[in-house]
Amino acid sequence: MENLGYLFAGYVVVWFLLFGYMFSISRRQKNLEKEIQMLKDMKKDALN
């Protein structure tokens, strides 16, 4: 029972890391979507 503080701290750290990772993945996905759209536009312009 005396180590509950460490357990809670570890739990909080894991959740912060998880949310940070999810935020990072979300940003990368948005950047990839922009790049895909740019490539589609370049392809369309090259074919015209």
NORTA-V113595 format. One line per field, one symbol per residue. phi: phi as a letter, one per 20 degrees, with the letter a starting at -180 (. if undefined). Layout:
BEGIN
phi = ???
END
This chain:
BEGIN
phi = .fefffffffffffffffffffffffffffffffffffffffffffee
END
